[in-house]
Amino acid sequence: MNIKKMQEFYRDFVEKRDWKEFHSPKNLSMALSVEASELVEIFQWLSEKQSWNIKDHPEKLIAVQDEMADIFSYLIRLSDVLEMDLEKAFWDKFQKNAEKYPLEKSKEIAQKIRDL
């Protein structure tokens, strides 16, 4: 995956349509939230089992795919507008997560949840 290439593509897409003024960090983060909510809406009233089985329903799976693409595209655009290395941010955050949730502690937490 070439995030830089995706950022350049999206930047060009926006500039050709004269949308740059609407792509502030505030607006992009709000759009990202809206798209995430649209993804949640697809799963909102499904049981756990139904949510797993959504992959057996092509039309619903396409809707999930479209919402995930919208979310991802807004993340790509926001990272470009903020001149952020999104791939580095991903790896940095997982390093923090690994330190915050060491393997043994994480397994203990999961077991406590299962025991509830």
N, CA, C and O atoms as a printed pandas DataFrame, in Angstrom:
     atom_number atom_name residue_name chain_id  residue_number  x_coord  y_coord  z_coord
0              1         N          MET        A               1    0.849   -1.167    0.000
1              2        CA          MET        A               1    0.000    0.000    0.000
2              3         C          MET        A               1    0.904    1.242    0.000
3              4         O          MET        A               1    1.827    1.354    0.806
4              5         N          ASN        A               2    0.627    2.136   -0.887
5              6        CA          ASN        A               2    1.426    3.344   -1.000
6              7         C          ASN        A               2    0.589    4.539   -0.543
7              8         O          ASN        A               2   -0.146    5.134   -1.331
8              9         N          ILE        A               3    0.709    4.874    0.719
9             10        CA          ILE        A               3   -0.107    5.944    1.291
10            11         C          ILE        A               3    0.227    7.285    0.665
11            12         O          ILE        A               3   -0.671    8.091    0.418
12            13         N          LYS        A               4    1.494    7.538    0.406
13            14        CA          LYS        A               4    1.883    8.811   -0.231
14            15         C          LYS        A               4    1.187    8.975   -1.581
15            16         O          LYS        A               4    0.686   10.050   -1.909
16            17         N          LYS        A               5    1.165    7.900   -2.351
17            18        CA          LYS        A               5    0.502    7.940   -3.662
18            19         C          LYS        A               5   -0.996    8.204   -3.499
19            20         O          LYS        A               5   -1.588    8.943   -4.286
20            21         N          MET        A               6   -1.599    7.604   -2.488
21            22        CA          MET        A               6   -3.021    7.814   -2.227
22            23         C          MET        A               6   -3.280    9.264   -1.807
23            24         O          MET        A               6   -4.257    9.876   -2.238
24            25         N          GLN        A               7   -2.401    9.803   -0.969
25            26        CA          GLN        A               7   -2.539   11.205   -0.564
26            27         C          GLN        A               7   -2.442   12.133   -1.777
27            28         O          GLN        A               7   -3.231   13.066   -1.921
28            29         N          GLU        A               8   -1.477   11.868   -2.633
29            30        CA          GLU        A               8   -1.304   12.690   -3.836
30            31         C          GLU        A               8   -2.529   12.594   -4.742
31            32         O          GLU        A               8   -2.998   13.605   -5.266
32            33         N          PHE        A               9   -3.044   11.384   -4.924
33            34        CA          PHE        A               9   -4.234   11.183   -5.749
34            35         C          PHE        A               9   -5.411   11.973   -5.186
35            36         O          PHE        A               9   -6.097   12.682   -5.921
36            37         N          TYR        A              10   -5.642   11.848   -3.881
37            38        CA          TYR        A              10   -6.779   12.527   -3.253
38            39         C          TYR        A              10   -6.591   14.045   -3.307
39            40         O          TYR        A              10   -7.541   14.782   -3.573
40            41         N          ARG        A              11   -5.362   14.510   -3.054
41            42        CA          ARG        A              11   -5.077   15.947   -3.120
42            43         C          ARG        A              11   -5.423   16.490   -4.504
43            44         O          ARG        A              11   -6.065   17.534   -4.624
44            45         N          ASP        A              12   -5.000   15.784   -5.541
45            46        CA          ASP        A              12   -5.275   16.185   -6.917
46            47         C          ASP        A              12   -6.780   16.150   -7.189
47            48         O          ASP        A              12   -7.316   17.062   -7.819
48            49         N          PHE        A              13   -7.457   15.111   -6.720
49            50        CA          PHE        A              13   -8.904   14.967   -6.873
50            51         C          PHE        A              13   -9.618   16.187   -6.285
51            52         O          PHE        A              13  -10.514   16.752   -6.911
52            53         N          VAL        A              14   -9.214   16.583   -5.084
53            54        CA          VAL        A              14   -9.817   17.718   -4.385
54            55         C          VAL        A              14   -9.516   19.031   -5.113
55            56         O          VAL        A              14  -10.409   19.852   -5.321
56            57         N          GLU        A              15   -8.260   19.218   -5.495
57            58        CA          GLU        A              15   -7.870   20.468   -6.146
58            59         C          GLU        A              15   -8.580   20.662   -7.475
59            60         O          GLU        A              15   -8.984   21.778   -7.799
60            61         N          LYS        A              16   -8.740   19.599   -8.247
61            62        CA          LYS        A              16   -9.428   19.693   -9.541
62            63         C          LYS        A              16  -10.893   20.070   -9.376
63            64         O          LYS        A              16  -11.487   20.652  -10.284
64            65         N          ARG        A              17  -11.479   19.749   -8.243
65            66        CA          ARG        A              17  -12.887   20.040   -7.988
66            67         C          ARG        A              17  -13.082   21.318   -7.172
67            68         O          ARG        A              17  -14.210   21.697   -6.856
68            69         N          ASP        A              18  -11.976   21.976   -6.837
69            70        CA          ASP        A              18  -12.020   23.225   -6.074
70            71         C          ASP        A              18  -12.681   23.038   -4.709
71            72         O          ASP        A              18  -13.491   23.861   -4.283
72            73         N          TRP        A              19  -12.326   21.946   -4.030
73            74        CA          TRP        A              19  -12.889   21.621   -2.724
74            75         C          TRP        A              19  -11.929   21.908   -1.566
75            76         O          TRP        A              19  -12.281   21.706   -0.403
76            77         N          LYS        A              20  -10.730   22.373   -1.879
77            78        CA          LYS        A              20   -9.692   22.488   -0.846
78            79         C          LYS        A              20  -10.164   23.287    0.378
79            80         O          LYS        A              20   -9.854   22.928    1.513
80            81         N          GLU        A              21  -10.901   24.351    0.145
81            82        CA          GLU        A              21  -11.351   25.190    1.264
82            83         C          GLU        A              21  -12.256   24.436    2.239
83            84         O          GLU        A              21  -12.390   24.830    3.398
84            85         N          PHE        A              22  -12.874   23.356    1.771
85            86        CA          PHE        A              22  -13.778   22.584    2.621
86            87         C          PHE        A              22  -13.056   21.463    3.369
87            88         O          PHE        A              22  -13.652   20.783    4.204
88            89         N          HIS        A              23  -11.791   21.277    3.072
89            90        CA          HIS        A              23  -11.039   20.167    3.660
90            91         C          HIS        A              23  -10.128   20.626    4.793
91            92         O          HIS        A              23   -8.928   20.354    4.799
92            93         N          SER        A              24  -10.721   21.318    5.737
93            94        CA          SER        A              24   -9.992   21.696    6.950
94            95         C          SER        A              24   -9.898   20.465    7.844
95            96         O          SER        A              24  -10.685   19.530    7.694
96            97         N          PRO        A              25   -8.942   20.455    8.773
97            98        CA          PRO        A              25   -8.893   19.329    9.721
98            99         C          PRO        A              25  -10.216   19.140   10.463
99           100         O          PRO        A              25  -10.637   18.008   10.701
100          101         N          LYS        A              26  -10.867   20.235   10.826
101          102        CA          LYS        A              26  -12.154   20.149   11.521
102          103         C          LYS        A              26  -13.179   19.458   10.645
103          104         O          LYS        A              26  -13.842   18.523   11.095
104          105         N          ASN        A              27  -13.324   19.896    9.406
105          106        CA          ASN        A              27  -14.331   19.319    8.517
106          107         C          ASN        A              27  -14.025   17.859    8.189
107          108         O          ASN        A              27  -14.930   17.026    8.143
108          109         N          LEU        A              28  -12.764   17.556    7.963
109          110        CA          LEU        A              28  -12.395   16.181    7.637
110          111         C          LEU        A              28  -12.632   15.246    8.818
111          112         O          LEU        A              28  -13.091   14.119    8.634
112          113         N          SER        A              29  -12.324   15.704   10.023
113          114        CA          SER        A              29  -12.567   14.844   11.192
114          115         C          SER        A              29  -14.061   14.643   11.415
115          116         O          SER        A              29  -14.488   13.570   11.841
116          117         N          MET        A              30  -14.859   15.676   11.128
117          118        CA          MET        A              30  -16.307   15.529   11.248
118          119         C          MET        A              30  -16.837   14.561   10.188
119          120         O          MET        A              30  -17.693   13.726   10.481
120          121         N          ALA        A              31  -16.334   14.671    8.964
121          122        CA          ALA        A              31  -16.748   13.758    7.894
122          123         C          ALA        A              31  -16.356   12.325    8.239
123          124         O          ALA        A              31  -17.110   11.387    7.981
124          125         N          LEU        A              32  -15.192   12.169    8.813
125          126        CA          LEU        A              32  -14.728   10.849    9.239
126          127         C          LEU        A              32  -15.688   10.258   10.273
127          128         O          LEU        A              32  -16.023    9.075   10.209
128          129         N          SER        A              33  -16.118   11.065   11.204
129          130        CA          SER        A              33  -17.060   10.616   12.228
130          131         C          SER        A              33  -18.395   10.211   11.614
131          132         O          SER        A              33  -18.981    9.203   12.008
132          133         N          VAL        A              34  -18.871   10.984   10.662
133          134        CA          VAL        A              34  -20.133   10.670    9.985
134          135         C          VAL        A              34  -20.027    9.329    9.262
135          136         O          VAL        A              34  -20.929    8.495    9.348
136          137         N          GLU        A              35  -18.920    9.129    8.551
137          138        CA          GLU        A              35  -18.751    7.871    7.815
138          139         C          GLU        A              35  -18.636    6.681    8.774
139          140         O          GLU        A              35  -19.168    5.607    8.494
140          141         N          ALA        A              36  -17.953    6.867    9.887
141          142        CA          ALA        A              36  -17.867    5.796   10.886
142          143         C          ALA        A              36  -19.256    5.477   11.424
143          144         O          ALA        A              36  -19.582    4.313   11.654
144          145         N          SER        A              37  -20.067    6.499   11.623
145          146        CA          SER        A              37  -21.440    6.269   12.088
146          147         C          SER        A              37  -22.256    5.518   11.051
147          148         O          SER        A              37  -23.101    4.696   11.407
148          149         N          GLU        A              38  -22.019    5.785    9.779
149          150        CA          GLU        A              38  -22.735    5.062    8.725
150          151         C          GLU        A              38  -22.334    3.582    8.716
151          152         O          GLU        A              38  -23.155    2.713    8.425
152          153         N          LEU        A              39  -21.081    3.309    9.033
153          154        CA          LEU        A              39  -20.650    1.914    9.159
154          155         C          LEU        A              39  -21.335    1.254   10.354
155          156         O          LEU        A              39  -21.819    0.127   10.252
156          157         N          VAL        A              40  -21.373    1.944   11.461
157          158        CA          VAL        A              40  -22.041    1.424   12.662
158          159         C          VAL        A              40  -23.511    1.148   12.375
159          160         O          VAL        A              40  -24.063    0.154   12.847
160          161         N          GLU        A              41  -24.137    2.015   11.612
161          162        CA          GLU        A              41  -25.557    1.870   11.301
162          163         C          GLU        A              41  -25.855    0.534   10.603
163          164         O          GLU        A              41  -26.898   -0.075   10.842
164          165         N          ILE        A              42  -24.951    0.092    9.755
165          166        CA          ILE        A              42  -25.143   -1.178    9.057
166          167         C          ILE        A              42  -25.259   -2.335   10.048
167          168         O          ILE        A              42  -26.043   -3.261    9.844
168          169         N          PHE        A              43  -24.481   -2.273   11.108
169          170        CA          PHE        A              43  -24.431   -3.362   12.097
170          171         C          PHE        A              43  -25.351   -3.141   13.299
171          172         O          PHE        A              43  -25.506   -4.032   14.134
172          173         N          GLN        A              44  -25.951   -1.974   13.388
173          174        CA          GLN        A              44  -26.645   -1.528   14.589
174          175         C          GLN        A              44  -27.595   -2.548   15.199
175          176         O          GLN        A              44  -27.527   -2.774   16.407
176          177         N          TRP        A              45  -28.451   -3.157   14.450
177          178        CA          TRP        A              45  -29.471   -4.030   15.022
178          179         C          TRP        A              45  -29.189   -5.508   14.779
179          180         O          TRP        A              45  -30.065   -6.349   14.983
180          181         N          LEU        A              46  -27.980   -5.828   14.349
181          182        CA          LEU        A              46  -27.633   -7.227   14.115
182          183         C          LEU        A              46  -27.147   -7.881   15.404
183          184         O          LEU        A              46  -26.574   -7.224   16.274
184          185         N          SER        A              47  -27.385   -9.168   15.508
185          186        CA          SER        A              47  -26.802   -9.925   16.620
186          187         C          SER        A              47  -25.316  -10.123   16.325
187          188         O          SER        A              47  -24.844   -9.821   15.229
188          189         N          GLU        A              48  -24.598  -10.627   17.303
189          190        CA          GLU        A              48  -23.174  -10.932   17.084
190          191         C          GLU        A              48  -23.020  -11.889   15.907
191          192         O          GLU        A              48  -22.190  -11.682   15.022
192          193         N          LYS        A              49  -23.842  -12.948   15.915
193          194        CA          LYS        A              49  -23.769  -13.955   14.848
194          195         C          LYS        A              49  -24.079  -13.334   13.490
195          196         O          LYS        A              49  -23.376  -13.596   12.514
196          197         N          GLN        A              50  -25.120  -12.518   13.420
197          198        CA          GLN        A              50  -25.476  -11.873   12.155
198          199         C          GLN        A              50  -24.358  -10.961   11.661
199          200         O          GLN        A              50  -24.113  -10.865   10.458
200          201         N          SER        A              51  -23.684  -10.295   12.589
201          202        CA          SER        A              51  -22.596   -9.404   12.174
202          203         C          SER        A              51  -21.453  -10.200   11.545
203          204         O          SER        A              51  -20.835   -9.746   10.582
204          205         N          TRP        A              52  -21.177  -11.375   12.085
205          206        CA          TRP        A              52  -20.150  -12.244   11.483
206          207         C          TRP        A              52  -20.595  -12.765   10.124
207          208         O          TRP        A              52  -19.782  -12.928    9.214
208          209         N          ASN        A              53  -21.881  -13.021    9.996
209          210        CA          ASN        A              53  -22.412  -13.608    8.767
210          211         C          ASN        A              53  -22.686  -12.593    7.664
211          212         O          ASN        A              53  -23.156  -12.963    6.588
212          213         N          ILE        A              54  -22.402  -11.337    7.914
213          214        CA          ILE        A              54  -22.659  -10.310    6.896
214          215         C          ILE        A              54  -21.871  -10.590    5.614
215          216         O          ILE        A              54  -22.273  -10.185    4.524
216          217         N          LYS        A              55  -20.755  -11.281    5.763
217          218        CA          LYS        A              55  -19.949  -11.605    4.581
218          219         C          LYS        A              55  -20.652  -12.582    3.650
219          220         O          LYS        A              55  -20.217  -12.782    2.516
220          221         N          ASP        A              56  -21.737  -13.193    4.122
221          222        CA          ASP        A              56  -22.534  -14.092    3.287
222          223         C          ASP        A              56  -23.631  -13.346    2.520
223          224         O          ASP        A              56  -24.418  -13.964    1.803
224          225         N          HIS        A              57  -23.680  -12.033    2.672
225          226        CA          HIS        A              57  -24.696  -11.197    2.022
226          227         C          HIS        A              57  -23.984  -10.136    1.175
227          228         O          HIS        A              57  -23.653   -9.060    1.672
228          229         N          PRO        A              58  -23.753  -10.442   -0.094
229          230        CA          PRO        A              58  -22.927   -9.570   -0.948
230          231         C          PRO        A              58  -23.347   -8.104   -0.966
231          232         O          PRO        A              58  -22.490   -7.220   -0.964
232          233         N          GLU        A              59  -24.648   -7.833   -0.983
233          234        CA          GLU        A              59  -25.086   -6.431   -1.054
234          235         C          GLU        A              59  -24.746   -5.689    0.238
235          236         O          GLU        A              59  -24.378   -4.515    0.199
236          237         N          LYS        A              60  -24.866   -6.357    1.367
237          238        CA          LYS        A              60  -24.513   -5.729    2.644
238          239         C          LYS        A              60  -23.004   -5.601    2.777
239          240         O          LYS        A              60  -22.502   -4.618    3.321
240          241         N          LEU        A              61  -22.296   -6.582    2.286
241          242        CA          LEU        A              61  -20.839   -6.535    2.345
242          243         C          LEU        A              61  -20.290   -5.388    1.495
243          244         O          LEU        A              61  -19.304   -4.752    1.869
244          245         N          ILE        A              62  -20.923   -5.127    0.363
245          246        CA          ILE        A              62  -20.519   -3.987   -0.475
246          247         C          ILE        A              62  -20.770   -2.680    0.274
247          248         O          ILE        A              62  -19.956   -1.759    0.200
248          249         N          ALA        A              63  -21.879   -2.593    0.986
249          250        CA          ALA        A              63  -22.166   -1.388    1.774
250          251         C          ALA        A              63  -21.107   -1.188    2.855
251          252         O          ALA        A              63  -20.662   -0.064    3.088
252          253         N          VAL        A              64  -20.702   -2.271    3.512
253          254        CA          VAL        A              64  -19.642   -2.201    4.528
254          255         C          VAL        A              64  -18.338   -1.750    3.869
255          256         O          VAL        A              64  -17.634   -0.877    4.378
256          257         N          GLN        A              65  -18.040   -2.355    2.746
257          258        CA          GLN        A              65  -16.812   -2.001    2.017
258          259         C          GLN        A              65  -16.808   -0.523    1.636
259          260         O          GLN        A              65  -15.790    0.150    1.794
260          261         N          ASP        A              66  -17.925   -0.013    1.140
261          262        CA          ASP        A              66  -18.005    1.401    0.759
262          263         C          ASP        A              66  -17.782    2.323    1.947
263          264         O          ASP        A              66  -17.075    3.324    1.836
264          265         N          GLU        A              67  -18.383    1.989    3.081
265          266        CA          GLU        A              67  -18.208    2.839    4.266
266          267         C          GLU        A              67  -16.767    2.772    4.775
267          268         O          GLU        A              67  -16.201    3.782    5.193
268          269         N          MET        A              68  -16.185    1.583    4.737
269          270        CA          MET        A              68  -14.785    1.461    5.154
270          271         C          MET        A              68  -13.882    2.267    4.226
271          272         O          MET        A              68  -12.922    2.887    4.684
272          273         N          ALA        A              69  -14.174    2.265    2.945
273          274        CA          ALA        A              69  -13.388    3.045    1.989
274          275         C          ALA        A              69  -13.541    4.545    2.259
275          276         O          ALA        A              69  -12.570    5.296    2.171
276          277         N          ASP        A              70  -14.755    4.972    2.585
277          278        CA          ASP        A              70  -14.964    6.385    2.926
278          279         C          ASP        A              70  -14.154    6.773    4.157
279          280         O          ASP        A              70  -13.501    7.816    4.174
280          281         N          ILE        A              71  -14.198    5.934    5.184
281          282        CA          ILE        A              71  -13.444    6.194    6.416
282          283         C          ILE        A              71  -11.954    6.276    6.109
283          284         O          ILE        A              71  -11.264    7.204    6.532
284          285         N          PHE        A              72  -11.479    5.293    5.371
285          286        CA          PHE        A              72  -10.055    5.244    5.036
286          287         C          PHE        A              72   -9.641    6.450    4.204
287          288         O          PHE        A              72   -8.573    7.020    4.426
288          289         N          SER        A              73  -10.477    6.840    3.252
289          290        CA          SER        A              73  -10.117    7.974    2.401
290          291         C          SER        A              73  -10.040    9.273    3.203
291          292         O          SER        A              73   -9.166   10.105    2.961
292          293         N          TYR        A              74  -10.956    9.442    4.158
293          294        CA          TYR        A              74  -10.876   10.648    4.996
294          295         C          TYR        A              74   -9.644   10.621    5.899
295          296         O          TYR        A              74   -9.060   11.672    6.161
296          297         N          LEU        A              75   -9.240    9.456    6.377
297          298        CA          LEU        A              75   -7.997    9.359    7.151
298          299         C          LEU        A              75   -6.791    9.725    6.286
299          300         O          LEU        A              75   -5.884   10.434    6.722
300          301         N          ILE        A              76   -6.803    9.227    5.055
301          302        CA          ILE        A              76   -5.720    9.547    4.116
302          303         C          ILE        A              76   -5.673   11.050    3.876
303          304         O          ILE        A              76   -4.601   11.654    3.918
304          305         N          ARG        A              77   -6.816   11.645    3.628
305          306        CA          ARG        A              77   -6.867   13.084    3.350
306          307         C          ARG        A              77   -6.467   13.903    4.574
307          308         O          ARG        A              77   -5.709   14.866    4.456
308          309         N          LEU        A              78   -6.970   13.530    5.740
309          310        CA          LEU        A              78   -6.636   14.262    6.962
310          311         C          LEU        A              78   -5.143   14.184    7.246
311          312         O          LEU        A              78   -4.532   15.181    7.631
312          313         N          SER        A              79   -4.562   13.030    7.062
313          314        CA          SER        A              79   -3.122   12.899    7.295
314          315         C          SER        A              79   -2.329   13.760    6.312
315          316         O          SER        A              79   -1.280   14.298    6.666
316          317         N          ASP        A              80   -2.821   13.891    5.093
317          318        CA          ASP        A              80   -2.147   14.738    4.103
318          319         C          ASP        A              80   -2.264   16.213    4.480
319          320         O          ASP        A              80   -1.277   16.948    4.445
320          321         N          VAL        A              81   -3.470   16.640    4.838
321          322        CA          VAL        A              81   -3.694   18.042    5.207
322          323         C          VAL        A              81   -2.825   18.425    6.408
323          324         O          VAL        A              81   -2.327   19.548    6.484
324          325         N          LEU        A              82   -2.648   17.494    7.339
325          326        CA          LEU        A              82   -1.850   17.760    8.544
326          327         C          LEU        A              82   -0.371   17.399    8.360
327          328         O          LEU        A              82    0.421   17.475    9.299
328          329         N          GLU        A              83   -0.015   17.002    7.122
329          330        CA          GLU        A              83    1.367   16.635    6.797
330          331         C          GLU        A              83    1.895   15.581    7.765
331          332         O          GLU        A              83    2.997   15.695    8.302
332          333         N          MET        A              84    1.076   14.555    7.969
333          334        CA          MET        A              84    1.393   13.495    8.911
334          335         C          MET        A              84    1.744   12.216    8.150
335          336         O          MET        A              84    1.132   11.888    7.133
336          337         N          ASP        A              85    2.726   11.519    8.658
337          338        CA          ASP        A              85    3.088   10.222    8.101
338          339         C          ASP        A              85    2.181    9.189    8.761
339          340         O          ASP        A              85    2.444    8.743    9.878
340          341         N          LEU        A              86    1.123    8.819    8.068
341          342        CA          LEU        A              86    0.105    7.936    8.644
342          343         C          LEU        A              86    0.662    6.550    8.951
343          344         O          LEU        A              86    0.309    5.950    9.966
344          345         N          GLU        A              87    1.522    6.046    8.088
345          346        CA          GLU        A              87    2.111    4.730    8.352
346          347         C          GLU        A              87    2.967    4.768    9.615
347          348         O          GLU        A              87    2.907    3.847   10.430
348          349         N          LYS        A              88    3.762    5.821    9.782
349          350        CA          LYS        A              88    4.582    5.961   10.990
350          351         C          LYS        A              88    3.684    6.094   12.219
351          352         O          LYS        A              88    3.964    5.511   13.266
352          353         N          ALA        A              89    2.610    6.861   12.084
353          354        CA          ALA        A              89    1.676    7.020   13.204
354          355         C          ALA        A              89    1.089    5.672   13.615
355          356         O          ALA        A              89    0.932    5.393   14.804
356          357         N          PHE        A              90    0.768    4.841   12.628
357          358        CA          PHE        A              90    0.242    3.502   12.901
358          359         C          PHE        A              90    1.235    2.693   13.719
359          360         O          PHE        A              90    0.879    2.142   14.761
360          361         N          TRP        A              91    2.483    2.617   13.254
361          362        CA          TRP        A              91    3.494    1.807   13.944
362          363         C          TRP        A              91    3.841    2.388   15.313
363          364         O          TRP        A              91    4.052    1.641   16.268
364          365         N          ASP        A              92    3.902    3.724   15.414
365          366        CA          ASP        A              92    4.177    4.359   16.707
366          367         C          ASP        A              92    3.078    4.041   17.719
367          368         O          ASP        A              92    3.362    3.756   18.882
368          369         N          LYS        A              93    1.838    4.091   17.276
369          370        CA          LYS        A              93    0.711    3.825   18.176
370          371         C          LYS        A              93    0.714    2.368   18.637
371          372         O          LYS        A              93    0.422    2.086   19.799
372          373         N          PHE        A              94    1.044    1.434   17.725
373          374        CA          PHE        A              94    1.077    0.042   18.147
374          375         C          PHE        A              94    2.236   -0.235   19.090
375          376         O          PHE        A              94    2.147   -1.130   19.930
376          377         N          GLN        A              95    3.307    0.508   18.967
377          378        CA          GLN        A              95    4.396    0.375   19.935
378          379         C          GLN        A              95    3.900    0.817   21.315
379          380         O          GLN        A              95    4.166    0.154   22.318
380          381         N          LYS        A              96    3.188    1.927   21.356
381          382        CA          LYS        A              96    2.609    2.396   22.624
382          383         C          LYS        A              96    1.626    1.364   23.183
383          384         O          LYS        A              96    1.611    1.098   24.385
384          385         N          ASN        A              97    0.802    0.784   22.296
385          386        CA          ASN        A              97   -0.157   -0.232   22.739
386          387         C          ASN        A              97    0.549   -1.459   23.311
387          388         O          ASN        A              97    0.109   -2.026   24.311
388          389         N          ALA        A              98    1.638   -1.862   22.675
389          390        CA          ALA        A              98    2.391   -3.033   23.148
390          391         C          ALA        A              98    2.966   -2.765   24.539
391          392         O          ALA        A              98    3.005   -3.662   25.381
392          393         N          GLU        A              99    3.409   -1.536   24.775
393          394        CA          GLU        A              99    3.940   -1.179   26.088
394          395         C          GLU        A              99    2.820   -1.077   27.130
395          396         O          GLU        A              99    2.989   -1.476   28.282
396          397         N          LYS        A             100    1.681   -0.538   26.702
397          398        CA          LYS        A             100    0.550   -0.355   27.617
398          399         C          LYS        A             100   -0.122   -1.675   27.952
399          400         O          LYS        A             100   -0.604   -1.870   29.068
400          401         N          TYR        A             101   -0.153   -2.578   26.987
401          402        CA          TYR        A             101   -0.824   -3.869   27.151
402          403         C          TYR        A             101    0.142   -5.013   26.864
403          404         O          TYR        A             101    0.050   -5.655   25.818
404          405         N          PRO        A             102    1.069   -5.271   27.786
405          406        CA          PRO        A             102    1.972   -6.400   27.566
406          407         C          PRO        A             102    1.166   -7.694   27.458
407          408         O          PRO        A             102    0.054   -7.790   27.977
408          409         N          LEU        A             103    1.729   -8.663   26.793
409          410        CA          LEU        A             103    1.021   -9.892   26.446
410          411         C          LEU        A             103    0.337  -10.557   27.645
411          412         O          LEU        A             103   -0.859  -10.844   27.584
412          413         N          GLU        A             104    1.054  -10.800   28.703
413          414        CA          GLU        A             104    0.463  -11.496   29.856
414          415         C          GLU        A             104   -0.663  -10.685   30.490
415          416         O          GLU        A             104   -1.709  -11.235   30.834
416          417         N          LYS        A             105   -0.450   -9.375   30.646
417          418        CA          LYS        A             105   -1.486   -8.528   31.243
418          419         C          LYS        A             105   -2.736   -8.548   30.363
419          420         O          LYS        A             105   -3.853   -8.584   30.879
420          421         N          SER        A             106   -2.561   -8.525   29.059
421          422        CA          SER        A             106   -3.687   -8.519   28.128
422          423         C          SER        A             106   -4.475   -9.813   28.204
423          424         O          SER        A             106   -5.705   -9.800   28.158
424          425         N          LYS        A             107   -3.772  -10.924   28.320
425          426        CA          LYS        A             107   -4.457  -12.209   28.438
426          427         C          LYS        A             107   -5.256  -12.281   29.732
427          428         O          LYS        A             107   -6.349  -12.846   29.757
428          429         N          GLU        A             108   -4.719  -11.712   30.803
429          430        CA          GLU        A             108   -5.429  -11.689   32.084
430          431         C          GLU        A             108   -6.702  -10.848   31.974
431          432         O          GLU        A             108   -7.751  -11.232   32.491
432          433         N          ILE        A             109   -6.608   -9.713   31.305
433          434        CA          ILE        A             109   -7.772   -8.836   31.130
434          435         C          ILE        A             109   -8.844   -9.556   30.318
435          436         O          ILE        A             109  -10.024   -9.516   30.667
436          437         N          ALA        A             110   -8.435  -10.212   29.236
437          438        CA          ALA        A             110   -9.398  -10.941   28.386
438          439         C          ALA        A             110  -10.089  -12.026   29.185
439          440         O          ALA        A             110  -11.296  -12.223   29.046
440          441         N          GLN        A             111   -9.342  -12.731   30.018
441          442        CA          GLN        A             111   -9.934  -13.811   30.821
442          443         C          GLN        A             111  -10.923  -13.245   31.836
443          444         O          GLN        A             111  -11.976  -13.841   32.063
444          445         N          LYS        A             112  -10.604  -12.108   32.447
445          446        CA          LYS        A             112  -11.524  -11.482   33.409
446          447         C          LYS        A             112  -12.842  -11.108   32.709
447          448         O          LYS        A             112  -13.920  -11.259   33.285
448          449         N          ILE        A             113  -12.747  -10.633   31.496
449          450        CA          ILE        A             113  -13.955  -10.275   30.739
450          451         C          ILE        A             113  -14.772  -11.519   30.424
451          452         O          ILE        A             113  -15.997  -11.509   30.538
452          453         N          ARG        A             114  -14.093  -12.588   30.029
453          454        CA          ARG        A             114  -14.786  -13.851   29.734
454          455         C          ARG        A             114  -15.500  -14.394   30.964
455          456         O          ARG        A             114  -16.567  -14.999   30.857
456          457         N          ASP        A             115  -14.906  -14.176   32.130
457          458        CA          ASP        A             115  -15.463  -14.696   33.376
458          459         C          ASP        A             115  -16.658  -13.888   33.910
459          460         O          ASP        A             115  -17.319  -14.318   34.856
460          461         N          LEU        A             116  -16.928  -12.764   33.332
461          462        CA          LEU        A             116  -18.048  -11.931   33.816
462          463         C          LEU        A             116  -19.378  -12.609   33.636
463          464         O          LEU        A             116  -20.413  -12.044   33.991
